Every structure is written in C-alpha cells, then in structure tokens.
C-alpha cells in the first residue's frame, strides 16, 4: 500500500518548525489502515517491536509491506529502497493481554 502525507496534514505544524517530519505515530496509523484494508476492523493491538530508522518528509512517497496473517503481522515502511520503519503488530484476543498503563 502506497501513501503520501500531504504538507498540510494537521500533525506537521510544530513537528518540527522549519523542517517538518512525519511523526512515527502517523506511519503506524498507515500500517494499521493497511492491515484493516486486507482483514477488516481489528481488535485492540499491541506493538511489541517497532524501529524507526529514517525520517519521512511531507509529500514523499512511501509504501507498506506486510507479512503474516491474523493475529500477527510484520511490517516494513519504505521510501523507495530505503527502510524507514519496521516492526510487528499483534491483535490482542482481549484487553487482558494489554500491558498496564
């Protein structure tokens, strides 16, 4: 799944002034959207492993690669051949699996 975060996205002002970067949480939101596009709505999720390696700038094209099946997926977010982020998403069977706050 390819995507572009537009320069006028509401997350960008203040992140960071003069050189906006797409926040990691926005990348993770796109990962969840990609999984839901394939598998439908998801229960609560855990992210036991996520690594952010390179920044994504507004208007840059990126894509998500998924591997796995419910309830566990590995993901990669890439800009061209450059790995931006990778990790694992697990759909929790119920909220008992969630870590305490």
C-alpha positions, -999 to +999 in steps of 0.1 A: +000+000+000+015+033-011+008+066+006+019+103+008+014+125+038+004+160+024+023+191+035-009+205+051-015+174+073-025+186+108+003+166+125+031+186+109+030+221+125+054+220+154+069+187+143+094+203+137+093+240+128+112+248+097+118+212+088+086+191+092+089+154+097+061+129+096+056+116+132+061+079+138+025+076+151+013+087+117+033+059+100+019+034+124-016+047+117-010+039+080+003+004+089-030-003+108-050+011+079-032-013+055-039-043+077-075-033+081-078-029+043-069-065+040-085-081+071-113-057+082-116-040+116-091-051+142-094-057+180-070-039+203-035-041+191+000-045+206+032-033+190+059-054+208+086-042+184+089-011+163+120+005+149+121+039+132+153+041+111+149+071+088+125+101+086+097+106+062+092+141+049+058+155+038+050+148+002+074+119-001+060+087-014+062+057+009+048+022+009+039-005+034+049-041+031+031-067+052+039-103+060+019-126+082-017-132+089-041-126+118-034-122+146+003-113+139+018-092+111+053-080+105+056-047+086+081-025+068+076+011+057+099+021+028+107+051+007+120+037-025+145+011-013+152+029+020+137+012+051+121+039+073+104+017+099+098-019+107+081-039+134+053-062+145+016-058+151-003-083+172-041-083+175-049-090+212-075-116+219-088-093+246-077-064+268-062-089+294-032-092+270-026-054+271+003-040+291-008-019+321-005+018+317 
